[in-house]
Amino acid sequence: MGMIILALGLVLVVEGLVFALAPSRLEDLLAALAEIPVETRRYLGLGAIALGVALVWLARGLGA
C-alpha cells in the first residue's frame, strides 16, 4: 500500500510542476493533442502504460 501512495504522490508532483511552471504551454499542448488522431492517442497511452509497468518492475527488481 505504501508503494501505491508513493507512486500517486510522485505523479501529483510531476503533474503539479506542469501546471505551476508552464500553465500557458499546457493550453498549447492540449490544442496539439486535440489534433492527433484518436487511435494515435490510444497507442501513446498504451505505450505510456507499458513503460510505467516496466519502470515499476525494474524498481521492484532493484529493491525499491
N, CA and C atoms as an extended XYZ file, in Angstrom:
192
Properties=species:S:1:pos:R:3:atomname:S:1:resname:S:1:resid:I:1 pbc="F F F"
N         0.818       -1.197        0.000 N   MET     1
C         0.000        0.000        0.000 CA  MET     1
C         0.858        1.255        0.000 C   MET     1
N         1.988        1.185        0.677 N   GLY     2
C         2.882        2.333        0.735 CA  GLY     2
C         3.448        2.711       -0.620 C   GLY     2
N         3.702        1.685       -1.456 N   MET     3
C         4.229        1.960       -2.805 CA  MET     3
C         3.193        2.679       -3.661 C   MET     3
N         1.924        2.333       -3.494 N   ILE     4
C         0.868        2.983       -4.266 CA  ILE     4
C         0.756        4.444       -3.874 C   ILE     4
N         0.813        4.718       -2.591 N   ILE     5
C         0.752        6.102       -2.123 CA  ILE     5
C         1.958        6.880       -2.614 C   ILE     5
N         3.138        6.267       -2.580 N   LEU     6
C         4.346        6.906       -3.086 CA  LEU     6
C         4.206        7.209       -4.573 C   LEU     6
N         3.726        6.247       -5.345 N   ALA     7
C         3.571        6.438       -6.786 CA  ALA     7
C         2.568        7.547       -7.087 C   ALA     7
N         1.445        7.558       -6.393 N   LEU     8
C         0.459        8.614       -6.603 CA  LEU     8
C         1.020        9.985       -6.230 C   LEU     8
N         1.777       10.036       -5.175 N   GLY     9
C         2.410       11.295       -4.782 CA  GLY     9
C         3.377       11.797       -5.837 C   GLY     9
N         4.171       10.905       -6.393 N   LEU    10
C         5.114       11.301       -7.438 CA  LEU    10
C         4.391       11.781       -8.693 C   LEU    10
N         3.304       11.120       -9.050 N   VAL    11
C         2.518       11.554      -10.207 CA  VAL    11
C         1.967       12.959       -9.964 C   VAL    11
N         1.446       13.209       -8.779 N   LEU    12
C         0.907       14.528       -8.464 CA  LEU    12
C         1.983       15.610       -8.489 C   LEU    12
N         3.181       15.287       -8.041 N   VAL    13
C         4.285       16.247       -8.098 CA  VAL    13
C         4.606       16.607       -9.542 C   VAL    13
N         4.729       15.613      -10.399 N   VAL    14
C         5.064       15.872      -11.803 CA  VAL    14
C         3.941       16.647      -12.481 C   VAL    14
N         2.695       16.249      -12.256 N   GLU    15
C         1.568       16.953      -12.864 CA  GLU    15
C         1.488       18.387      -12.336 C   GLU    15
N         1.717       18.549      -11.062 N   GLY    16
C         1.679       19.890      -10.476 CA  GLY    16
C         2.757       20.798      -11.030 C   GLY    16
N         3.921       20.246      -11.320 N   LEU    17
C         5.002       21.049      -11.906 CA  LEU    17
C         4.594       21.627      -13.248 C   LEU    17
N         3.894       20.847      -14.051 N   VAL    18
C         3.445       21.336      -15.354 CA  VAL    18
C         2.510       22.521      -15.172 C   VAL    18
N         1.547       22.392      -14.276 N   PHE    19
C         0.598       23.478      -14.047 CA  PHE    19
C         1.261       24.699      -13.424 C   PHE    19
N         2.224       24.499      -12.542 N   ALA    20
C         2.852       25.611      -11.834 CA  ALA    20
C         3.890       26.341      -12.681 C   ALA    20
N         4.660       25.615      -13.467 N   LEU    21
C         5.774       26.225      -14.186 CA  LEU    21
C         5.421       26.712      -15.581 C   LEU    21
N         4.432       26.091      -16.224 N   ALA    22
C         4.132       26.474      -17.609 CA  ALA    22
C         2.645       26.344      -17.911 C   ALA    22
N         1.801       27.119      -17.227 N   PRO    23
C         0.364       26.965      -17.467 CA  PRO    23
C        -0.061       27.353      -18.884 C   PRO    23
N         0.585       28.339      -19.479 N   SER    24
C         0.197       28.732      -20.839 CA  SER    24
C         0.638       27.690      -21.864 C   SER    24
N         1.758       27.045      -21.621 N   ARG    25
C         2.218       25.988      -22.529 CA  ARG    25
C         1.299       24.777      -22.459 C   ARG    25
N         0.650       24.585      -21.321 N   LEU    26
C        -0.278       23.479      -21.173 CA  LEU    26
C        -1.450       23.636      -22.135 C   LEU    26
N        -1.924       24.857      -22.306 N   GLU    27
C        -3.002       25.113      -23.267 CA  GLU    27
C        -2.551       24.774      -24.685 C   GLU    27
N        -1.315       25.140      -25.019 N   ASP    28
C        -0.779       24.804      -26.347 CA  ASP    28
C        -0.675       23.293      -26.514 C   ASP    28
N        -0.251       22.611      -25.472 N   LEU    29
C        -0.121       21.159      -25.525 CA  LEU    29
C        -1.477       20.495      -25.730 C   LEU    29
N        -2.496       20.979      -25.016 N   LEU    30
C        -3.829       20.403      -25.168 CA  LEU    30
C        -4.373       20.641      -26.571 C   LEU    30
N        -4.095       21.813      -27.151 N   ALA    31
C        -4.526       22.083      -28.525 CA  ALA    31
C        -3.817       21.148      -29.500 C   ALA    31
N        -2.538       20.901      -29.277 N   ALA    32
C        -1.789       19.996      -30.150 CA  ALA    32
C        -2.297       18.562      -30.008 C   ALA    32
N        -2.637       18.156      -28.775 N   LEU    33
C        -3.168       16.813      -28.556 CA  LEU    33
C        -4.515       16.621      -29.248 C   LEU    33
N        -5.307       17.679      -29.309 N   ALA    34
C        -6.614       17.581      -29.952 CA  ALA    34
C        -6.479       17.314      -31.450 C   ALA    34
N        -5.358       17.680      -32.031 N   GLU    35
C        -5.131       17.477      -33.465 CA  GLU    35
C        -4.641       16.060      -33.790 C   GLU    35
N        -4.188       15.325      -32.784 N   ILE    36
C        -3.683       13.971      -33.005 CA  ILE    36
C        -4.873       13.026      -33.110 C   ILE    36
N        -4.857       12.128      -34.090 N   PRO    37
C        -5.974       11.177      -34.217 CA  PRO    37
C        -6.163       10.326      -32.952 C   PRO    37
N        -7.411        9.912      -32.740 N   VAL    38
C        -7.763        9.159      -31.532 CA  VAL    38
C        -6.937        7.876      -31.416 C   VAL    38
N        -6.780        7.145      -32.511 N   GLU    39
C        -6.014        5.894      -32.463 CA  GLU    39
C        -4.569        6.142      -32.035 C   GLU    39
N        -3.968        7.211      -32.527 N   THR    40
C        -2.587        7.535      -32.154 CA  THR    40
C        -2.503        7.864      -30.670 C   THR    40
N        -3.485        8.618      -30.167 N   ARG    41
C        -3.503        8.927      -28.734 CA  ARG    41
C        -3.663        7.654      -27.914 C   ARG    41
N        -4.475        6.721      -28.406 N   ARG    42
C        -4.660        5.453      -27.703 CA  ARG    42
C        -3.334        4.688      -27.632 C   ARG    42
N        -2.617        4.634      -28.758 N   TYR    43
C        -1.327        3.930      -28.771 CA  TYR    43
C        -0.303        4.631      -27.883 C   TYR    43
N        -0.323        5.946      -27.842 N   LEU    44
C         0.574        6.669      -26.939 CA  LEU    44
C         0.257        6.325      -25.482 C   LEU    44
N        -1.025        6.244      -25.157 N   GLY    45
C        -1.429        5.874      -23.803 CA  GLY    45
C        -1.002        4.465      -23.444 C   GLY    45
N        -1.197        3.542      -24.386 N   LEU    46
C        -0.772        2.162      -24.138 CA  LEU    46
C         0.745        2.062      -23.983 C   LEU    46
N         1.475        2.850      -24.769 N   GLY    47
C         2.931        2.875      -24.637 CA  GLY    47
C         3.355        3.424      -23.281 C   GLY    47
N         2.649        4.461      -22.821 N   ALA    48
C         2.958        5.030      -21.507 CA  ALA    48
C         2.687        4.017      -20.395 C   ALA    48
N         1.587        3.279      -20.531 N   ILE    49
C         1.277        2.241      -19.536 CA  ILE    49
C         2.370        1.181      -19.524 C   ILE    49
N         2.773        0.726      -20.697 N   ALA    50
C         3.816       -0.301      -20.785 CA  ALA    50
C         5.125        0.192      -20.184 C   ALA    50
N         5.490        1.430      -20.485 N   LEU    51
C         6.716        1.998      -19.915 CA  LEU    51
C         6.606        2.112      -18.397 C   LEU    51
N         5.452        2.550      -17.906 N   GLY    52
C         5.249        2.650      -16.461 CA  GLY    52
C         5.357        1.311      -15.768 C   GLY    52
N         4.744        0.287      -16.354 N   VAL    53
C         4.818       -1.054      -15.772 CA  VAL    53
C         6.264       -1.540      -15.767 C   VAL    53
N         6.984       -1.292      -16.854 N   ALA    54
C         8.392       -1.710      -16.930 CA  ALA    54
C         9.230       -0.998      -15.870 C   ALA    54
N         8.972        0.285      -15.666 N   LEU    55
C         9.729        1.033      -14.652 CA  LEU    55
C         9.412        0.540      -13.242 C   LEU    55
N         8.150        0.242      -12.981 N   VAL    56
C         7.782       -0.294      -11.670 CA  VAL    56
C         8.436       -1.655      -11.465 C   VAL    56
N         8.397       -2.495      -12.499 N   TRP    57
C         9.027       -3.819      -12.422 CA  TRP    57
C        10.531       -3.682      -12.160 C   TRP    57
N        11.174       -2.737      -12.858 N   LEU    58
C        12.607       -2.502      -12.659 CA  LEU    58
C        12.893       -2.008      -11.242 C   LEU    58
N        12.090       -1.061      -10.765 N   ALA    59
C        12.306       -0.542       -9.418 CA  ALA    59
C        12.128       -1.631       -8.370 C   ALA    59
N        11.109       -2.468       -8.555 N   ARG    60
C        10.895       -3.552       -7.604 CA  ARG    60
C        12.051       -4.554       -7.666 C   ARG    60
N        12.591       -4.790       -8.860 N   GLY    61
C        13.710       -5.697       -9.010 CA  GLY    61
C        14.978       -5.168       -8.365 C   GLY    61
N        15.097       -3.850       -8.305 N   LEU    62
C        16.254       -3.226       -7.690 CA  LEU    62
C        16.107       -3.065       -6.180 C   LEU    62
N        14.966       -3.489       -5.659 N   GLY    63
C        14.770       -3.472       -4.214 CA  GLY    63
C        14.041       -2.262       -3.692 C   GLY    63
N        13.412       -1.493       -4.550 N   ALA    64
C        12.684       -0.311       -4.076 CA  ALA    64
C        11.340       -0.693       -3.526 C   ALA    64
